[in-house]
């Protein structure tokens, strides 16, 4: 079973392809402003290099946010188009959940932090009691980093993501017993893996129910 994952929500997005939960190809773009111009091209290139037809894709996985408003619209629109045309299901994955999933083996709650600009971060805390389980411990929010960190119970966490890097001193000042890993927002592999395990449990959506998870209003709405 082939799964095609798309991330246009972060600044480390791109496309990945997996056979079941095994990643067999990945192209990352560190140029978010080019998602609209290059997304379909890199999908075509990846499939051609792996000699796989788009009809062979059993399911699509997409990061639905939080993240770039424009990026989310690009990725979700592309996935909807593929799913409608091919009559395939989709797995919608939170950007923060996928980022936490990447570090689920750490043995402690994982606190992903993604830069939301305006001196704010998107943050949450996830626990992983089993290798294929991901539980939301603290809700996904957008807040100034110090304000969010002060809401977390005293505990040791694994802080990851570009927001954790940007506000590393603030993180360690609030939670000195925690670990801060030097990471970016790369989640493509996690999108494939989460999609596979959710597919095995029948947790998929039709394209018509796919929508973005913004957390905060867009600039236009504000």
C-alpha positions as CSV (number, residue, x, y, z in Angstrom):
1,X,0.0,0.0,0.0
2,X,1.5,3.3,-1.1
3,X,0.8,6.5,0.9
4,X,1.7,10.0,-0.5
5,X,2.2,12.7,2.1
6,X,2.3,16.4,1.5
7,X,3.4,19.2,3.9
8,X,3.0,22.8,2.9
9,X,2.2,24.0,6.4
10,X,5.8,24.4,7.6
11,X,9.1,25.8,6.4
12,X,10.5,22.3,6.0
13,X,7.7,20.9,3.7
14,X,7.6,18.8,0.6
15,X,6.5,15.4,-0.4
16,X,7.1,11.9,0.8
17,X,6.1,8.4,-0.4
18,X,5.8,5.3,1.8
19,X,5.1,1.6,1.2
20,X,3.0,0.9,4.3
21,X,5.0,2.7,7.0
22,X,8.4,2.5,5.3
23,X,9.5,5.7,3.6
24,X,10.8,5.0,0.1
25,X,11.2,8.5,-1.2
26,X,11.2,12.1,0.1
27,X,11.8,15.6,-1.4
28,X,12.0,18.5,1.0
29,X,11.6,22.1,0.1
30,X,13.1,24.7,2.5
31,X,11.5,27.4,0.3
32,X,7.9,27.8,1.4
33,X,7.1,30.6,-1.0
34,X,7.7,28.2,-3.9
35,X,5.1,25.6,-2.8
36,X,2.5,26.8,-5.2
37,X,5.0,26.7,-8.2
38,X,6.8,23.5,-7.4
39,X,4.4,21.1,-5.5
40,X,2.9,19.3,-8.5
41,X,6.3,19.2,-10.2
42,X,8.0,17.5,-7.3
43,X,5.2,15.0,-6.9
44,X,5.5,14.1,-10.5
45,X,9.3,13.8,-10.2
46,X,9.2,11.6,-7.1
47,X,6.7,9.2,-8.6
48,X,8.6,9.0,-11.9
49,X,11.9,8.3,-10.1
50,X,10.3,5.5,-8.1
51,X,8.4,4.2,-11.2
52,X,5.1,4.5,-9.4
53,X,1.9,5.7,-11.0
54,X,-0.4,8.2,-9.3
55,X,-3.2,5.5,-9.6
56,X,-1.1,3.2,-7.3
57,X,-1.5,5.6,-4.4
58,X,-3.9,4.1,-1.9
59,X,-4.2,7.0,0.5
60,X,-3.0,10.6,0.9
61,X,-1.7,12.2,4.0
62,X,-1.6,16.0,4.6
63,X,-0.5,18.4,7.3
64,X,-3.6,20.4,8.1
65,X,-2.0,23.0,10.4
66,X,-1.4,25.0,12.4
67,X,1.1,26.7,10.0
68,X,1.3,29.0,7.1
69,X,-2.2,30.0,5.9
70,X,-1.2,30.2,2.3
71,X,0.8,27.0,2.5
72,X,-2.1,25.1,4.1
73,X,-4.5,26.1,1.3
74,X,-2.0,25.0,-1.4
75,X,-1.5,21.5,0.2
76,X,-5.1,20.8,1.1
77,X,-6.3,22.0,-2.3
78,X,-3.9,19.6,-4.1
79,X,-4.8,16.7,-1.9
80,X,-8.5,17.3,-2.4
81,X,-8.0,17.3,-6.1
82,X,-6.1,14.0,-6.1
83,X,-8.6,12.4,-3.8
84,X,-11.6,13.4,-5.8
85,X,-10.1,12.4,-9.1
86,X,-8.8,9.0,-7.8
87,X,-11.5,8.4,-5.3
88,X,-9.0,7.9,-2.5
89,X,-9.3,8.6,1.2
90,X,-7.1,11.1,3.1
91,X,-5.6,11.2,6.6
92,X,-5.5,14.7,8.1
93,X,-2.6,15.2,10.5
94,X,-2.0,18.0,12.9
95,X,1.4,19.7,12.2
96,X,2.2,19.7,15.9
97,X,1.2,16.1,16.4
98,X,3.4,15.0,13.4
99,X,6.4,17.0,14.8
100,X,6.0,15.4,18.3
101,X,5.6,11.9,16.7
102,X,9.1,12.2,15.2
103,X,10.5,12.2,18.7
104,X,8.1,9.8,20.3
105,X,10.9,7.4,21.3
106,X,12.4,9.9,23.8
107,X,10.5,8.5,26.7
108,X,9.1,11.8,27.9
109,X,6.2,14.1,26.9
110,X,7.2,15.9,23.7
111,X,6.4,19.6,23.4
112,X,6.5,20.8,19.8
113,X,6.9,24.6,19.3
114,X,6.5,26.2,15.8
115,X,7.2,29.8,15.2
116,X,3.9,31.6,14.5
117,X,5.4,35.0,14.0
118,X,4.2,38.1,15.9
119,X,6.4,36.9,18.8
120,X,4.0,33.9,19.2
121,X,4.4,30.1,18.9
122,X,2.1,27.2,18.1
123,X,2.5,24.8,21.0
124,X,1.2,21.6,22.4
125,X,2.3,18.6,24.5
126,X,1.9,15.0,23.3
127,X,2.6,11.7,25.1
128,X,3.3,8.4,23.4
129,X,2.6,5.5,25.7
130,X,3.0,3.0,22.8
131,X,5.0,3.3,19.6
132,X,1.9,3.7,17.5
133,X,0.0,5.9,20.0
134,X,-0.1,9.7,20.2
135,X,-2.1,11.4,23.0
136,X,-2.7,15.1,23.3
137,X,-1.7,16.1,26.9
138,X,-1.9,19.9,26.6
139,X,-4.1,21.5,23.9
140,X,-2.8,23.0,20.7
141,X,-2.7,26.8,21.1
142,X,-1.1,29.9,19.8
143,X,0.4,32.2,22.5
144,X,3.5,34.2,23.3
145,X,6.2,31.6,24.3
146,X,6.6,32.7,28.0
147,X,2.8,32.7,28.5
148,X,2.4,29.2,27.0
149,X,5.4,27.8,28.9
150,X,4.0,29.1,32.2
151,X,0.8,27.0,31.6
152,X,2.7,23.7,31.4
153,X,2.8,21.7,34.6
154,X,6.2,21.3,36.3
155,X,7.6,18.3,34.5
156,X,10.4,17.3,32.2
157,X,9.7,17.7,28.5
158,X,11.4,17.2,25.1
159,X,11.1,20.6,23.3
160,X,11.4,20.5,19.5
161,X,10.7,22.6,16.5
162,X,12.0,26.0,15.3
163,X,10.0,27.8,17.9
164,X,11.9,26.0,20.7
165,X,15.1,27.0,19.0
166,X,14.1,30.6,18.6
167,X,13.0,30.9,22.3
168,X,15.5,28.4,23.8
169,X,16.4,30.7,26.7
170,X,12.8,31.2,27.6
171,X,12.1,27.5,27.4
172,X,14.9,26.5,29.7
173,X,14.2,29.4,32.1
174,X,10.6,28.0,32.6
175,X,11.5,24.3,32.5
176,X,15.2,23.9,33.4
177,X,14.9,20.1,33.8
178,X,13.7,19.6,30.3
179,X,15.7,18.9,27.1
180,X,15.7,21.1,24.1
181,X,16.7,19.3,20.8
182,X,18.1,21.2,17.9
183,X,15.5,20.4,15.3
184,X,13.6,22.0,12.4
185,X,10.0,21.4,11.5
186,X,10.5,18.4,9.3
187,X,7.4,16.1,9.5
188,X,7.1,14.3,6.1
189,X,8.1,10.9,7.5
190,X,5.8,11.3,10.4
191,X,2.9,12.1,8.0
192,X,3.4,8.8,6.2
193,X,3.8,6.8,9.4
194,X,0.7,8.3,11.2
195,X,-1.4,7.8,8.0
196,X,-0.4,4.1,7.8
197,X,-1.4,3.4,11.4
198,X,-4.6,5.4,11.2
199,X,-5.5,3.6,8.0
200,X,-5.2,0.2,9.7
201,X,-7.8,1.4,12.2
202,X,-10.0,2.9,9.5
203,X,-9.5,6.4,10.6
204,X,-9.6,8.1,7.2
205,X,-11.7,10.9,5.7
206,X,-13.3,11.6,2.3
207,X,-11.9,14.6,0.6
208,X,-15.1,16.5,1.2
209,X,-14.4,16.6,4.9
210,X,-10.8,17.7,4.7
211,X,-10.2,21.2,6.2
212,X,-7.4,23.3,7.6
213,X,-6.7,23.6,11.4
214,X,-5.7,27.2,11.7
215,X,-6.0,27.8,15.5
216,X,-6.0,31.6,15.0
217,X,-7.7,33.8,12.4
218,X,-5.9,34.8,9.3
219,X,-4.5,38.3,8.8
220,X,-7.5,39.2,6.6
221,X,-10.0,38.1,9.3
222,X,-8.1,40.0,12.0
